[in-house]
Amino acid sequence: MTRKQRIRSCGNLKQILDTTGSAKLREGCRVQYRNAMSRIQRKKP
């Protein structure tokens, strides 16, 4: 996955987090979102 794709998928996860009413879905997305964000920040040159 390229950096741009990672940022895009992160934005999608953020949108799901903001719009979902399901606690289980929100919890799963939150974990993925946190992982993706830390990966993006680590990869910065």
Backbone hydrogen bonds, N-H to C=O, Kabsch-Sander energy under -0.5 kcal/mol:
donor,donor_aa,acceptor,acceptor_aa,energy
6,R,2,T,-2.4
7,I,3,R,-2.4
8,R,4,K,-2.2
9,S,5,Q,-2.7
10,C,6,R,-2.0
11,G,7,I,-2.0
12,N,8,R,-2.0
13,L,9,S,-2.3
14,K,10,C,-2.3
15,Q,11,G,-2.2
16,I,12,N,-2.2
17,L,13,L,-2.6
18,D,14,K,-2.2
19,T,15,Q,-1.7
20,T,16,I,-2.7
26,R,22,S,-2.3
27,E,23,A,-2.4
28,G,24,K,-2.1
29,C,25,L,-2.4
30,R,26,R,-2.4
31,V,27,E,-1.8
32,Q,28,G,-1.9
33,Y,29,C,-3.0
34,R,30,R,-2.5
35,N,31,V,-2.2
36,A,32,Q,-2.6
37,M,33,Y,-2.6
38,S,34,R,-2.3
39,R,35,N,-2.0
40,I,36,A,-2.4
41,Q,37,M,-2.5
42,R,38,S,-2.1
43,K,39,R,-1.8
44,K,40,I,-0.6
44,K,41,Q,-0.6
